[in-house]
Amino acid sequence: MFEGRNILAAAGVAVAAAIGISSMAQRDDAGQITEAGAVDAFEVRVGDCFDDTAFGAEQISEVPGVPCVDPHDNEVYALFDVQGEWPGDERIEELAYTGCHERFESAIGKSYEDSVIDYTVIYPSEGSWNEFDDREVICVGYHMEYDKLTGTIMSSGL
């Protein structure tokens, strides 16, 4: 139904295998990343920018955060929780993509259909849902031609 990089969607869980980022990202008082480093998947915030190197892992526990002023591959444009009982693998993916699509225009400033920004999702696995009470979906925007982004995509009208 929606386009996106399924490498994230299929893997898109917020916990498990470490991916080997050596230090934690540094943030300023406003919460913006000022120095590149690891961002725990449970600590990701709207406006966080990061690169694709995390997406080789089957399960994601952290992403390689970078300051948005530096060239980067992705930016978190929305977060939301899925309510209720575990919906199943297919339904959680559907809920994640639908929820991120619904939040796209208000976050980016342009409709998905007219934008050069595409999106994908990171969502809980059944294991993280049950073991860690993980309900959060992370909506991730990226340039549809895989060009590096510089600056924020939030309210950019891209």
C-alpha positions in Angstrom: 0.0 0.0 0.0 2.7 2.5 0.9 6.2 2.7 -0.5 9.3 2.7 1.7 12.4 0.8 2.4 11.3 -2.6 3.6 14.8 -3.2 5.0 13.6 -1.0 7.9 10.0 -2.2 8.0 10.9 -5.9 8.1 13.6 -5.3 10.6 12.1 -2.3 12.2 12.1 -3.3 15.8 13.3 -1.0 18.5 15.4 -3.4 20.6 17.9 -6.3 20.4 21.2 -6.8 18.6 23.8 -4.1 19.1 25.2 -2.6 15.9 28.5 -1.4 17.2 28.3 2.4 17.4 31.2 3.4 19.7 29.9 6.5 21.6 26.6 8.1 22.6 25.4 11.2 20.6 25.6 14.5 22.5 22.6 16.8 22.8 22.3 20.5 23.6 19.8 21.9 26.1 17.1 21.9 23.5 17.6 18.2 22.8 19.2 18.5 19.4 22.1 16.2 18.5 25.3 18.3 18.5 27.9 15.5 18.2 27.5 12.3 16.3 27.1 9.0 18.1 24.7 6.3 19.1 21.1 7.0 20.0 19.3 4.3 21.9 16.1 3.2 20.0 14.0 4.0 23.1 15.5 7.5 23.3 14.9 8.6 19.7 13.2 11.9 19.4 11.3 13.7 16.6 13.9 15.7 14.7 16.7 13.3 15.3 18.8 12.8 12.2 20.8 9.6 11.5 22.6 7.6 8.8 21.7 4.2 7.2 24.5 2.2 8.7 22.1 0.9 11.4 19.9 -0.9 8.9 22.0 -3.9 8.2 20.9 -5.4 11.5 17.8 -7.5 11.7 16.8 -5.8 14.9 17.6 -2.3 15.8 18.7 -1.2 19.3 20.3 2.1 18.4 20.8 4.4 15.4 23.9 6.4 14.4 22.7 9.9 15.3 24.2 12.9 13.6 23.6 16.7 13.8 20.9 17.6 11.2 23.2 20.4 9.9 25.6 17.7 8.7 24.7 15.5 5.6 22.6 12.6 6.7 20.3 9.9 5.3 17.2 10.0 7.6 15.2 12.1 10.1 12.6 11.1 12.6 9.5 13.1 11.8 6.9 11.5 14.1 6.6 9.0 17.0 3.4 7.3 18.2 2.3 4.3 20.2 0.1 1.4 19.0 -2.5 0.6 21.6 -4.0 -2.7 22.7 -2.8 -6.3 22.4 -0.1 -7.5 20.0 -1.8 -7.1 16.6 0.4 -9.6 14.7 3.3 -9.1 12.3 1.3 -8.0 9.2 -1.1 -5.7 11.2 1.7 -4.0 13.1 3.4 -3.1 9.9 0.1 -1.9 8.4 -0.6 0.2 11.5 2.9 1.7 11.4 2.8 2.7 7.7 -0.7 4.1 8.0 0.1 6.0 11.1 3.2 7.5 9.6 1.4 8.4 6.4 -1.3 10.2 8.4 1.4 12.3 10.2 3.5 13.0 7.1 1.9 16.2 5.7 1.6 18.0 9.0 5.3 17.1 9.9 6.9 17.8 6.5 4.7 20.6 5.2 3.7 18.9 1.9 1.6 16.0 1.0 3.3 12.6 0.6 2.3 12.4 -3.0 3.9 15.8 -3.8 7.0 15.5 -1.7 10.5 14.4 -2.5 10.7 12.9 0.9 9.7 9.2 1.3 9.3 7.4 4.5 9.7 4.1 6.2 9.0 2.9 9.7 10.6 1.3 12.7 8.1 -0.7 14.8 8.1 -3.1 17.7 8.6 -6.8 17.2 6.4 -9.3 19.1 9.4 -10.0 21.4 10.0 -6.3 22.2 6.2 -5.8 22.6 5.9 -8.6 25.2 9.3 -8.3 26.9 9.8 -4.5 27.0 6.2 -3.2 26.7 7.4 -1.6 23.5 4.6 0.1 21.6 6.4 2.9 19.8 6.5 3.4 16.1 9.2 5.6 14.7 8.4 7.5 11.4 11.5 8.1 9.4 11.8 10.4 6.4 14.5 10.2 3.7 15.1 11.6 0.2 13.3 9.4 -2.3 16.4 9.5 -4.6 18.5 8.5 -1.6 20.3 11.9 -1.7 21.9 13.1 1.5 19.8 15.6 3.5 21.2 18.7 5.1 19.1 20.5 7.6 15.8 19.4 8.9 12.9 18.1 6.8 10.4 19.2 9.5 8.1 21.9 8.0 10.5 22.1 5.1 7.9 21.7 2.3 10.2 19.3 0.6 
